[in-house]
Structure formats: C-alpha cells, structure tokens
Amino acid sequence: MSYIEALLLSVIQGLTEFLPISSSAHLIIVSEFLGLSPDLFFDVSLHLGTLIAVAFYFRSDLFGILISIIKSRSILESKLLKQLFVSCLPTLLLGFLLVDFIDTYLRTSFIVAFTTIAFGLVLLLATYKKTYRTNFEETTITDAFIMGLVQTLSLIPGVSRSGVTISAGLFLGLDNKTASRMSFLMSIPTISAIAIYLLIKTDSAYLVENFEINLFGLFVSFLIAYFTIDIFIRFINKIGFLPFIIYRILLGTALLLIIV
C-alpha cells in the first residue's frame, strides 16, 4: 500500500467513523471502485486512531469514571461506566457470532447502497421525534441498553454505528447533541473490541514490517476524527441531521444506479 492510498483511507475513516454516514460503507465503496486493498493491520491502525481520538476528546468523562472507582472502591458507582458496559454487550456478542457471515455475505455494494438509503430514512424519521431531554445527566441505563441493542444493526455494512445509535437516542427524546454525545461515548468499548479482535488476527511479523505506514494511518485517522468530533458536537444542534440524510440518500441512489 502506498502512502497516497493510506492517506485516502485514513481521511475517509477519520471523517466518517463518527458522522452518521457509515465509515464501512465508504471504505468498501472506495476500495471496490479504486481497486484498493487495505491490509488487516492497517484496519487496526485506523480503528486505533479513531479510538484514541474519541477517548481523548471525552477524556474528562473517562477520568470521571476512574475517580468514581477510586473514591467508591467500586465499579458499580459510576453511571456512565454501567451505561457503556450494557451498551456494548449486544454488539460484542452478535459480532462474535456473526463476524464470518457478515464478512462473507454482507460486504457488498448492493447491501451498502440499500442500508445507506434505508437508515438515512430512519434518521429522518427520528428527527421528527419531540425532544424533552437536553442534558447528558438525564440519560439512563435503560437508554444505554436500548441504544446498545440498536447498535447491533451497525454490524451490517452501510448502516452506520453513529447514525443508528443517534437515531435511537432521538427516538428516546434526547436532543441532537445529547444523542450524539451518548453515541460517541458508546463507541469507545465497541471500537476497542474491534481493534483488539483485528490485532489478534494480525501477524506480528507483518506488523513490524509495515510499522511506519500503519503509524502514519493511525496518526491521520486520529487527527481527522478528533476535529470531526469537535465540530460535530459543537454545531449539531444548529445544523441538524438533514445534510447527512440527504447525502446518504444521494450516495445510496448513485451506488444503486451504478451497480444495477
């Protein structure tokens, strides 16, 4: 893989991981139409980059969990930790059971096109739900569990993990910013598990041999993802989700026209 290819894939991963437009869809589309073939460890690097970005952006929340554990000497006192735990369980379980099936049968352009349109419309419907909670402290363990169950749909390429969990949050009455923040925090254990799974499957010798280009990918995806999160969180209550919905529908439709 050249540095130009690595840069392209890293930018795509960093931009799309946390926007409700599906990073897997864009990586599949770009890889298929441009003939790119990212190796397994490069996927690890991209996921590690976005993981570091979201963990660093929400570092105060994570430090809050740590302080809560130290003060109470218990992992059960932190509401956020319990929310993250219950939210990731369904996806990790189903992901473990279905990973081979998904990789074999669902990573196609047609599936991506269909899910891109369908879940863009789901997000559109979610925006019409009346908002009655505008503060993260108002979220509950039940909210996290429901969003975690819905997050399992993101195992299907094109659905978008952030898109489907944000949609669930909106349906639960959260405002744009609160639903987005909840979704991004939920991504920390999920992306961590994905990165660990990919790392276990990676040949350590290959890791060392391609260390520089993978470190490059990690850094670029981290940088792009961090600023994407920051801009998205700052302005989502002002700009809303309509631009992303329109983009999803146009992208899915264009993809269908190309492949049909």
Backbone as CSV, one residue per row, in Angstrom:
resi,resn,N_x,N_y,N_z,CA_x,CA_y,CA_z,C_x,C_y,C_z
1,MET,0.849,-1.198,0.000,0.000,0.000,0.000,0.882,1.245,0.000
2,SER,0.561,2.203,-0.885,1.328,3.442,-0.946,0.845,4.423,0.112
3,TYR,1.630,5.475,0.337,1.244,6.488,1.314,0.031,7.289,0.833
4,ILE,-0.124,7.428,-0.473,-1.308,8.128,-1.002,-2.571,7.328,-0.690
5,GLU,-2.512,6.016,-0.909,-3.652,5.156,-0.586,-3.938,5.171,0.918
6,ALA,-2.864,5.115,1.712,-3.014,5.143,3.172,-3.641,6.460,3.624
7,LEU,-3.215,7.556,3.009,-3.764,8.866,3.363,-5.251,8.930,3.029
8,LEU,-5.624,8.448,1.850,-7.024,8.477,1.427,-7.907,7.679,2.383
9,LEU,-7.509,6.454,2.693,-8.300,5.602,3.573,-8.348,6.153,4.998
10,SER,-7.249,6.751,5.440,-7.204,7.315,6.793,-8.128,8.519,6.920
11,VAL,-8.135,9.360,5.901,-9.012,10.531,5.915,-10.479,10.089,5.890
12,ILE,-10.786,9.105,5.051,-12.161,8.598,4.974,-12.592,8.028,6.325
13,GLN,-11.736,7.212,6.946,-12.062,6.631,8.241,-12.256,7.716,9.304
14,GLY,-11.349,8.665,9.340,-11.440,9.732,10.338,-12.673,10.593,10.178
15,LEU,-13.055,10.872,8.934,-14.233,11.715,8.673,-15.537,10.981,8.924
16,THR,-15.601,9.712,8.565,-16.889,9.028,8.534,-17.185,8.163,9.752
17,GLU,-16.193,7.863,10.583,-16.430,6.981,11.735,-17.485,7.546,12.676
18,PHE,-17.474,8.867,12.872,-18.376,9.458,13.859,-19.491,10.294,13.240
19,LEU,-19.480,10.446,11.933,-20.606,11.079,11.262,-21.631,9.993,10.932
20,PRO,-22.926,10.322,10.876,-23.957,9.307,10.647,-24.080,8.904,9.186
21,ILE,-22.932,8.552,8.562,-22.936,8.216,7.141,-22.224,6.897,6.849
22,SER,-21.710,6.222,7.861,-21.110,4.887,7.767,-19.690,4.880,7.190
23,SER,-18.734,4.622,8.062,-17.340,4.515,7.627,-17.131,3.241,6.806
24,SER,-17.769,2.128,7.214,-17.585,0.869,6.484,-18.093,0.995,5.054
25,ALA,-19.209,1.707,4.865,-19.748,1.902,3.518,-18.735,2.629,2.636
26,HIS,-18.179,3.693,3.151,-17.248,4.491,2.345,-15.950,3.731,2.059
27,LEU,-15.470,2.974,3.042,-14.248,2.206,2.817,-14.480,1.096,1.791
28,ILE,-15.653,0.452,1.849,-15.973,-0.596,0.873,-16.105,0.000,-0.526
29,ILE,-16.829,1.117,-0.641,-17.041,1.752,-1.938,-15.721,2.185,-2.558
30,VAL,-14.917,2.890,-1.768,-13.629,3.383,-2.281,-12.711,2.223,-2.650
31,SER,-12.658,1.206,-1.797,-11.788,0.062,-2.063,-12.200,-0.669,-3.338
32,GLU,-13.532,-0.836,-3.538,-14.016,-1.561,-4.716,-13.797,-0.776,-6.003
33,PHE,-14.118,0.507,-5.990,-14.090,1.282,-7.229,-12.692,1.782,-7.596
34,LEU,-11.813,1.882,-6.605,-10.449,2.325,-6.899,-9.461,1.171,-6.854
35,GLY,-9.953,-0.018,-6.547,-9.078,-1.186,-6.529,-8.093,-1.205,-5.389
36,LEU,-8.445,-0.560,-4.273,-7.562,-0.548,-3.114,-7.825,-1.790,-2.273
37,SER,-6.777,-2.234,-1.591,-6.927,-3.424,-0.748,-6.202,-3.210,0.574
38,PRO,-6.831,-2.495,1.509,-6.191,-2.266,2.802,-5.953,-3.580,3.536
39,ASP,-4.739,-3.756,4.097,-4.446,-4.982,4.815,-5.074,-4.938,6.206
40,LEU,-5.062,-6.085,6.865,-5.752,-6.244,8.141,-5.196,-5.307,9.199
41,PHE,-3.851,-5.226,9.277,-3.307,-4.374,10.332,-3.558,-2.900,10.061
42,PHE,-3.666,-2.532,8.787,-3.992,-1.140,8.510,-5.382,-0.825,9.038
43,ASP,-6.323,-1.780,8.956,-7.643,-1.607,9.569,-7.506,-1.384,11.071
44,VAL,-6.589,-2.137,11.710,-6.347,-1.947,13.141,-5.869,-0.531,13.412
45,SER,-4.960,-0.047,12.588,-4.407,1.293,12.773,-5.488,2.363,12.671
46,LEU,-6.372,2.205,11.686,-7.442,3.182,11.512,-8.380,3.176,12.711
47,HIS,-8.723,1.993,13.210,-9.610,1.904,14.365,-8.925,2.430,15.630
48,LEU,-7.642,2.155,15.774,-6.919,2.685,16.928,-6.860,4.209,16.878
49,GLY,-6.666,4.752,15.684,-6.625,6.206,15.541,-7.922,6.855,15.954
50,THR,-9.043,6.302,15.492,-10.346,6.876,15.857,-10.671,6.617,17.325
51,LEU,-10.216,5.478,17.862,-10.432,5.184,19.277,-9.695,6.190,20.155
52,ILE,-8.442,6.455,19.839,-7.665,7.428,20.609,-8.313,8.808,20.520
53,ALA,-8.839,9.137,19.344,-9.473,10.449,19.154,-10.689,10.617,20.060
54,VAL,-11.586,9.627,20.073,-12.803,9.763,20.879,-12.487,9.682,22.369
55,ALA,-11.513,8.848,22.743,-11.124,8.751,24.153,-10.482,10.059,24.614
56,PHE,-9.665,10.661,23.766,-9.020,11.919,24.137,-10.038,13.055,24.209
57,TYR,-10.986,13.061,23.286,-11.993,14.133,23.281,-12.860,14.058,24.534
58,PHE,-13.221,12.857,24.945,-14.070,12.677,26.131,-13.249,12.262,27.351
59,ARG,-12.009,12.720,27.407,-11.110,12.321,28.497,-11.640,12.718,29.872
60,SER,-12.349,13.840,29.960,-12.877,14.254,31.265,-13.928,13.259,31.762
61,ASP,-14.748,12.734,30.848,-15.738,11.722,31.231,-15.057,10.435,31.680
62,LEU,-13.993,10.041,30.982,-13.284,8.815,31.339,-12.537,8.983,32.659
63,PHE,-11.946,10.160,32.876,-11.298,10.431,34.164,-12.334,10.423,35.287
64,GLY,-13.539,10.904,34.964,-14.617,10.891,35.952,-14.943,9.475,36.394
65,ILE,-14.946,8.533,35.437,-15.180,7.127,35.763,-14.081,6.615,36.701
66,LEU,-12.829,6.946,36.356,-11.690,6.488,37.161,-11.752,7.052,38.583
67,ILE,-12.049,8.338,38.686,-12.135,8.974,40.002,-13.258,8.352,40.826
68,SER,-14.392,8.069,40.169,-15.519,7.453,40.851,-15.144,6.081,41.412
69,ILE,-14.402,5.304,40.621,-13.978,3.971,41.062,-13.021,4.078,42.246
70,ILE,-12.083,5.034,42.163,-11.100,5.198,43.243,-11.776,5.637,44.539
71,LYS,-12.692,6.608,44.439,-13.345,7.135,45.636,-14.271,6.111,46.281
72,SER,-15.049,5.421,45.459,-16.038,4.483,45.997,-15.478,3.072,46.185
73,ARG,-14.300,2.821,45.559,-13.697,1.490,45.580,-14.664,0.443,45.015
74,SER,-15.418,0.891,44.024,-16.381,0.005,43.381,-16.608,0.465,41.951
75,ILE,-16.782,-0.503,41.049,-17.058,-0.155,39.652,-18.547,0.077,39.425
76,LEU,-19.348,-0.120,40.468,-20.797,-0.029,40.318,-21.347,1.359,40.589
77,GLU,-20.495,2.287,41.056,-20.978,3.605,41.418,-21.060,4.567,40.231
78,SER,-20.311,4.302,39.185,-20.288,5.192,38.023,-21.420,4.854,37.068
79,LYS,-22.368,5.769,36.911,-23.472,5.536,35.988,-22.975,5.418,34.557
80,LEU,-22.013,6.250,34.187,-21.502,6.218,32.822,-20.838,4.881,32.523
81,LEU,-20.066,4.352,33.463,-19.417,3.058,33.246,-20.451,1.967,33.044
82,LYS,-21.505,1.980,33.839,-22.573,0.984,33.671,-23.275,1.168,32.335
83,GLN,-23.461,2.425,31.909,-24.076,2.680,30.606,-23.214,2.121,29.475
84,LEU,-21.926,2.362,29.533,-21.029,1.879,28.487,-20.988,0.355,28.467
85,PHE,-21.030,-0.249,29.643,-20.979,-1.716,29.737,-22.212,-2.356,29.096
86,VAL,-23.399,-1.895,29.498,-24.628,-2.523,28.971,-24.832,-2.193,27.497
87,SER,-24.298,-1.063,27.043,-24.500,-0.671,25.642,-23.665,-1.498,24.676
88,CYS,-22.507,-1.975,25.120,-21.621,-2.687,24.189,-21.865,-4.190,24.145
89,LEU,-22.507,-4.744,25.165,-22.664,-6.197,25.246,-23.392,-6.808,24.039
90,PRO,-24.566,-6.282,23.628,-25.271,-6.914,22.499,-24.437,-6.946,21.214
91,THR,-23.759,-5.837,20.915,-22.969,-5.771,19.684,-21.772,-6.705,19.738
92,LEU,-21.099,-6.768,20.880,-19.940,-7.652,21.002,-20.353,-9.113,20.873
93,LEU,-21.478,-9.468,21.471,-21.948,-10.854,21.409,-22.324,-11.241,19.987
94,LEU,-23.168,-10.431,19.347,-23.590,-10.745,17.980,-22.427,-10.643,16.998
95,GLY,-21.553,-9.669,17.229,-20.393,-9.528,16.360,-19.511,-10.767,16.392
96,PHE,-19.318,-11.325,17.589,-18.517,-12.535,17.734,-19.157,-13.714,17.001
97,LEU,-20.486,-13.797,17.071,-21.197,-14.922,16.472,-21.326,-14.800,14.951
98,LEU,-21.436,-13.559,14.464,-21.796,-13.356,13.054,-20.673,-12.786,12.188
99,VAL,-19.479,-12.604,12.748,-18.423,-11.911,12.002,-18.109,-12.587,10.668
100,ASP,-18.034,-13.906,10.644,-17.701,-14.596,9.391,-18.827,-14.474,8.367
101,PHE,-20.068,-14.579,8.835,-21.214,-14.437,7.940,-21.256,-13.045,7.323
102,ILE,-21.016,-12.028,8.144,-21.052,-10.644,7.666,-19.958,-10.406,6.636
103,ASP,-18.736,-10.863,6.943,-17.615,-10.659,6.024,-17.831,-11.396,4.703
104,THR,-18.509,-12.536,4.746,-18.689,-13.365,3.549,-19.841,-12.888,2.671
105,TYR,-20.964,-12.496,3.286,-22.185,-12.264,2.520,-22.692,-10.815,2.499
106,LEU,-22.274,-9.987,3.435,-22.891,-8.664,3.553,-22.005,-7.502,3.124
107,ARG,-20.749,-7.739,2.881,-19.851,-6.645,2.497,-19.878,-6.452,0.979
108,THR,-21.068,-6.093,0.459,-21.237,-5.879,-0.976,-21.774,-4.476,-1.233
109,SER,-21.582,-4.013,-2.448,-22.043,-2.675,-2.807,-23.562,-2.565,-2.741
110,PHE,-24.271,-3.643,-3.120,-25.733,-3.589,-3.086,-26.243,-3.443,-1.654
111,ILE,-25.697,-4.228,-0.739,-26.092,-4.119,0.672,-25.800,-2.723,1.189
112,VAL,-24.631,-2.215,0.862,-24.242,-0.875,1.306,-25.203,0.175,0.763
113,ALA,-25.554,0.062,-0.511,-26.473,1.030,-1.123,-27.832,1.001,-0.436
114,PHE,-28.356,-0.223,-0.213,-29.673,-0.372,0.409,-29.686,0.187,1.826
115,THR,-28.712,-0.193,2.640,-28.696,0.246,4.036,-28.407,1.747,4.146
116,THR,-27.625,2.263,3.228,-27.331,3.700,3.248,-28.613,4.505,3.087
117,ILE,-29.468,4.100,2.154,-30.742,4.793,1.940,-31.711,4.516,3.090
118,ALA,-31.878,3.244,3.425,-32.886,2.851,4.422,-32.645,3.511,5.771
119,PHE,-31.413,3.498,6.221,-31.140,4.047,7.554,-30.952,5.564,7.519
120,GLY,-30.800,6.118,6.318,-30.917,7.568,6.185,-32.358,7.994,6.435
121,LEU,-33.294,7.196,5.934,-34.724,7.482,6.158,-35.110,7.270,7.620
122,VAL,-34.484,6.281,8.274,-34.725,6.074,9.709,-34.280,7.307,10.493
123,LEU,-33.118,7.833,10.151,-32.629,9.047,10.814,-33.565,10.215,10.545
124,LEU,-34.105,10.299,9.334,-35.052,11.356,9.004,-36.290,11.269,9.906
125,LEU,-36.835,10.078,10.060,-37.998,9.894,10.931,-37.667,10.262,12.377
126,ALA,-36.469,9.919,12.806,-36.071,10.198,14.185,-36.013,11.692,14.474
127,THR,-35.705,12.499,13.460,-35.609,13.943,13.675,-36.957,14.583,13.972
128,TYR,-38.050,13.872,13.680,-39.381,14.413,13.951,-39.867,14.091,15.368
129,LYS,-39.102,13.285,16.106,-39.471,12.950,17.472,-39.268,14.176,18.369
130,LYS,-40.247,14.458,19.209,-40.173,15.612,20.094,-39.060,15.424,21.123
131,THR,-38.244,16.458,21.302,-37.142,16.431,22.265,-37.633,16.880,23.638
132,TYR,-37.331,16.092,24.654,-37.681,16.524,26.002,-36.537,16.327,27.006
133,ARG,-35.379,15.888,26.496,-34.191,15.784,27.359,-33.011,16.410,26.635
134,THR,-32.416,17.412,27.240,-31.344,18.176,26.595,-30.051,18.161,27.391
135,ASN,-29.957,17.260,28.363,-28.771,17.201,29.216,-28.322,15.754,29.341
136,PHE,-27.021,15.527,29.232,-26.496,14.166,29.287,-26.790,13.493,30.623
137,GLU,-26.852,14.285,31.687,-27.124,13.733,33.016,-28.527,13.129,33.103
138,GLU,-29.396,13.475,32.166,-30.762,12.941,32.163,-30.857,11.570,31.512
139,THR,-29.786,11.105,30.892,-29.811,9.791,30.256,-29.777,8.700,31.330
140,THR,-30.289,7.515,30.982,-30.425,6.430,31.943,-29.743,5.157,31.438
141,ILE,-29.653,4.169,32.327,-29.130,2.857,31.952,-30.029,2.227,30.890
142,THR,-31.330,2.448,31.025,-32.273,1.910,30.035,-32.016,2.499,28.654
143,ASP,-31.754,3.816,28.596,-31.404,4.455,27.322,-30.191,3.771,26.699
144,ALA,-29.181,3.554,27.528,-27.940,2.941,27.038,-28.191,1.534,26.525
145,PHE,-29.035,0.768,27.227,-29.321,-0.604,26.809,-30.072,-0.629,25.477
146,ILE,-31.065,0.248,25.350,-31.836,0.308,24.105,-30.942,0.724,22.942
147,MET,-30.127,1.750,23.155,-29.208,2.191,22.104,-28.188,1.099,21.791
148,GLY,-27.796,0.329,22.811,-26.872,-0.777,22.589,-27.483,-1.880,21.751
149,LEU,-28.758,-2.179,22.010,-29.450,-3.179,21.192,-29.527,-2.731,19.734
150,VAL,-29.886,-1.472,19.538,-29.991,-0.927,18.180,-28.627,-0.898,17.510
151,GLN,-27.578,-0.694,18.298,-26.217,-0.629,17.758,-25.830,-1.921,17.044
152,THR,-26.450,-3.032,17.399,-26.124,-4.304,16.739,-26.397,-4.253,15.230
153,LEU,-27.332,-3.399,14.832,-27.627,-3.266,13.393,-26.429,-2.722,12.625
154,SER,-25.538,-2.016,13.327,-24.385,-1.421,12.649,-23.368,-2.469,12.224
155,LEU,-23.564,-3.716,12.636,-22.716,-4.795,12.133,-22.909,-4.984,10.635
156,ILE,-24.071,-4.556,10.118,-24.344,-4.626,8.684,-23.687,-3.420,8.007
157,PRO,-22.807,-3.626,7.053,-22.142,-2.511,6.384,-23.131,-1.506,5.796
158,GLY,-22.860,-0.234,5.996,-23.701,0.814,5.451,-24.702,1.381,6.429
159,VAL,-24.960,0.664,7.525,-25.961,1.134,8.491,-25.464,2.380,9.217
160,SER,-24.215,2.382,9.633,-23.568,3.449,10.404,-23.856,3.308,11.888
161,ARG,-22.818,2.977,12.636,-22.955,2.816,14.087,-23.436,4.109,14.728
162,SER,-22.794,5.229,14.366,-23.211,6.505,14.954,-24.612,6.888,14.482
163,GLY,-24.910,6.631,13.193,-26.215,7.003,12.656,-27.361,6.283,13.327
164,VAL,-27.210,4.964,13.532,-28.315,4.188,14.095,-28.467,4.435,15.591
165,THR,-27.357,4.655,16.308,-27.466,4.925,17.745,-27.977,6.341,18.005
166,ILE,-27.571,7.287,17.173,-28.109,8.646,17.298,-29.608,8.630,17.010
167,SER,-30.018,7.885,15.984,-31.448,7.765,15.676,-32.209,7.226,16.885
168,ALA,-31.660,6.188,17.516,-32.301,5.615,18.702,-32.397,6.652,19.812
169,GLY,-31.327,7.414,20.010,-31.339,8.452,21.028,-32.397,9.515,20.763
170,LEU,-32.554,9.886,19.503,-33.581,10.870,19.140,-34.975,10.303,19.396
171,PHE,-35.201,9.044,19.042,-36.491,8.407,19.311,-36.784,8.334,20.813
172,LEU,-35.728,8.281,21.633,-35.888,8.239,23.088,-36.102,9.626,23.693
173,GLY,-36.094,10.661,22.843,-36.373,12.010,23.315,-35.159,12.853,23.627
174,LEU,-33.967,12.370,23.297,-32.752,13.156,23.510,-32.610,14.189,22.399
175,ASP,-31.990,15.308,22.717,-31.747,16.292,21.664,-30.534,15.867,20.835
176,ASN,-30.275,16.587,19.759,-29.211,16.200,18.822,-27.864,16.030,19.507
177,LYS,-27.485,16.995,20.325,-26.162,16.983,20.959,-26.050,15.859,21.975
178,THR,-27.083,15.664,22.786,-27.041,14.623,23.813,-27.022,13.234,23.191
179,ALA,-27.838,13.021,22.175,-27.848,11.722,21.481,-26.494,11.444,20.830
180,SER,-25.887,12.481,20.244,-24.584,12.325,19.597,-23.496,12.017,20.619
181,ARG,-23.525,12.740,21.731,-22.522,12.502,22.778,-22.641,11.088,23.325
182,MET,-23.870,10.649,23.561,-24.104,9.287,24.047,-23.577,8.274,23.038
183,SER,-23.845,8.499,21.773,-23.391,7.602,20.715,-21.871,7.524,20.673
184,PHE,-21.208,8.673,20.766,-19.749,8.698,20.680,-19.111,7.997,21.880
185,LEU,-19.656,8.215,23.070,-19.122,7.538,24.255,-19.312,6.024,24.137
186,MET,-20.460,5.614,23.601,-20.716,4.185,23.409,-19.725,3.548,22.438
187,SER,-19.140,4.357,21.567,-18.218,3.810,20.569,-16.899,3.358,21.203
188,ILE,-16.567,3.873,22.382,-15.259,3.576,22.978,-15.078,2.086,23.244
189,PRO,-15.988,1.418,24.001,-15.786,-0.029,24.184,-15.970,-0.831,22.903
190,THR,-16.854,-0.358,22.013,-17.110,-1.093,20.772,-15.899,-1.065,19.849
191,ILE,-15.348,0.126,19.621,-14.165,0.239,18.754,-12.971,-0.458,19.393
192,SER,-12.871,-0.402,20.725,-11.786,-1.097,21.430,-11.839,-2.589,21.136
193,ALA,-13.042,-3.162,21.201,-13.192,-4.597,20.950,-12.835,-4.943,19.507
194,ILE,-13.254,-4.086,18.564,-12.932,-4.323,17.154,-11.421,-4.295,16.939
195,ALA,-10.760,-3.294,17.525,-9.308,-3.156,17.373,-8.576,-4.360,17.968
196,ILE,-9.026,-4.828,19.133,-8.397,-5.986,19.774,-8.586,-7.233,18.916
197,TYR,-9.821,-7.410,18.395,-10.103,-8.570,17.551,-9.207,-8.578,16.310
198,LEU,-9.097,-7.435,15.651,-8.260,-7.350,14.452,-6.787,-7.544,14.783
199,LEU,-6.371,-7.028,15.937,-4.966,-7.153,16.343,-4.601,-8.606,16.608
200,ILE,-5.522,-9.356,17.216,-5.288,-10.779,17.495,-5.102,-11.558,16.187
201,LYS,-5.836,-11.146,15.152,-5.767,-11.848,13.867,-4.551,-11.449,13.039
202,THR,-3.796,-10.453,13.509,-2.699,-9.910,12.719,-1.380,-10.624,13.019
203,ASP,-0.640,-10.900,11.980,0.694,-11.487,12.121,1.643,-10.431,12.676
204,SER,2.281,-10.710,13.808,3.144,-9.728,14.468,4.336,-9.350,13.587
205,ALA,4.835,-10.301,12.799,5.964,-10.002,11.916,5.556,-8.980,10.852
206,TYR,4.333,-9.135,10.338,3.820,-8.196,9.345,3.635,-6.819,9.966
207,LEU,3.243,-6.816,11.216,3.068,-5.560,11.953,4.370,-4.769,11.971
208,VAL,5.457,-5.453,12.315,6.760,-4.797,12.402,7.229,-4.338,11.023
209,GLU,7.017,-5.171,10.029,7.471,-4.865,8.673,6.804,-3.616,8.099
210,ASN,5.532,-3.396,8.442,4.778,-2.264,7.892,4.466,-1.212,8.961
211,PHE,5.358,-1.115,9.931,5.098,-0.255,11.090,4.910,1.209,10.700
212,GLU,5.753,1.729,9.815,5.738,3.162,9.506,4.443,3.600,8.830
213,ILE,3.987,2.858,7.834,2.782,3.277,7.114,1.542,3.108,7.997
214,ASN,1.566,2.120,8.871,0.434,1.942,9.778,0.412,3.018,10.860
215,LEU,1.573,3.425,11.315,1.649,4.532,12.267,1.160,5.820,11.610
216,PHE,1.486,5.989,10.339,1.004,7.137,9.568,-0.522,7.125,9.501
217,GLY,-1.096,5.958,9.198,-2.550,5.839,9.130,-3.206,6.130,10.465
218,LEU,-2.613,5.624,11.529,-3.145,5.873,12.878,-3.166,7.363,13.187
219,PHE,-2.068,8.052,12.886,-1.968,9.475,13.198,-2.973,10.298,12.400
220,VAL,-3.084,10.014,11.098,-4.005,10.780,10.244,-5.454,10.544,10.664
221,SER,-5.819,9.281,10.894,-7.200,8.988,11.293,-7.517,9.611,12.647
222,PHE,-6.545,9.622,13.561,-6.732,10.270,14.862,-7.005,11.762,14.686
223,LEU,-6.171,12.411,13.911,-6.273,13.857,13.738,-7.601,14.250,13.097
224,ILE,-7.950,13.582,12.013,-9.193,13.891,11.310,-10.398,13.582,12.192
225,ALA,-10.383,12.435,12.873,-11.514,12.034,13.717,-11.712,13.004,14.874
226,TYR,-10.620,13.445,15.486,-10.739,14.349,16.639,-11.428,15.647,16.251
227,PHE,-10.987,16.250,15.163,-11.583,17.517,14.744,-12.999,17.320,14.198
228,THR,-13.264,16.144,13.616,-14.623,15.845,13.161,-15.578,15.776,14.351
229,ILE,-15.174,15.087,15.402,-15.995,15.009,16.622,-16.236,16.394,17.199
230,ASP,-15.187,17.175,17.292,-15.285,18.504,17.897,-16.261,19.397,17.136
231,ILE,-16.123,19.437,15.820,-17.004,20.276,15.002,-18.437,19.764,15.069
232,PHE,-18.599,18.445,14.992,-19.931,17.839,15.005,-20.656,18.150,16.322
233,ILE,-19.991,17.933,17.441,-20.601,18.173,18.756,-20.945,19.645,18.949
234,ARG,-20.076,20.525,18.483,-20.288,21.965,18.670,-21.497,22.486,17.889
235,PHE,-21.718,21.930,16.709,-22.688,22.556,15.809,-23.917,21.713,15.469
236,ILE,-24.015,20.486,16.011,-25.091,19.613,15.558,-26.476,20.138,15.931
237,ASN,-26.611,20.822,17.074,-27.919,21.383,17.433,-28.325,22.523,16.495
238,LYS,-27.331,23.131,15.843,-27.612,24.234,14.922,-27.875,23.739,13.499
239,ILE,-27.055,22.791,13.040,-27.170,22.371,11.644,-28.145,21.211,11.462
240,GLY,-28.379,20.434,12.534,-29.289,19.304,12.421,-28.703,18.176,11.576
241,PHE,-29.522,17.180,11.278,-29.057,15.986,10.566,-29.466,15.949,9.098
242,LEU,-30.217,16.948,8.640,-30.711,16.929,7.264,-29.595,16.823,6.230
243,PRO,-28.468,17.555,6.360,-27.402,17.400,5.347,-26.885,15.972,5.242
244,PHE,-26.788,15.283,6.359,-26.297,13.902,6.352,-27.342,12.950,5.768
245,ILE,-28.601,13.241,6.036,-29.688,12.413,5.482,-29.715,12.529,3.964
246,ILE,-29.649,13.758,3.463,-29.637,13.982,2.011,-28.431,13.304,1.376
247,TYR,-27.280,13.435,2.020,-26.057,12.816,1.497,-26.203,11.306,1.409
248,ARG,-26.767,10.687,2.469,-26.936,9.233,2.474,-27.843,8.781,1.337
249,ILE,-28.950,9.481,1.149,-29.910,9.079,0.112,-29.296,9.243,-1.279
250,LEU,-28.593,10.350,-1.496,-27.943,10.574,-2.786,-26.846,9.546,-3.043
251,LEU,-26.043,9.255,-2.030,-24.962,8.280,-2.182,-25.519,6.897,-2.477
252,GLY,-26.529,6.469,-1.705,-27.125,5.148,-1.928,-27.761,5.020,-3.289
253,THR,-28.467,6.087,-3.719,-29.117,6.069,-5.023,-28.097,6.008,-6.153
254,ALA,-27.033,6.799,-6.039,-25.992,6.788,-7.055,-25.319,5.422,-7.128
255,LEU,-25.118,4.817,-5.981,-24.484,3.493,-5.960,-25.376,2.445,-6.614
256,LEU,-26.678,2.524,-6.344,-27.613,1.583,-6.967,-27.630,1.742,-8.490
257,LEU,-27.606,2.983,-8.950,-27.623,3.239,-10.397,-26.370,2.694,-11.064
258,ILE,-25.260,2.706,-10.332,-24.008,2.232,-10.892,-23.977,0.703,-10.984
259,ILE,-24.474,0.051,-9.932,-24.307,-1.407,-9.868,-25.462,-2.194,-10.470
260,VAL,-26.633,-1.551,-10.643,-27.782,-2.287,-11.194,-27.717,-2.357,-12.705
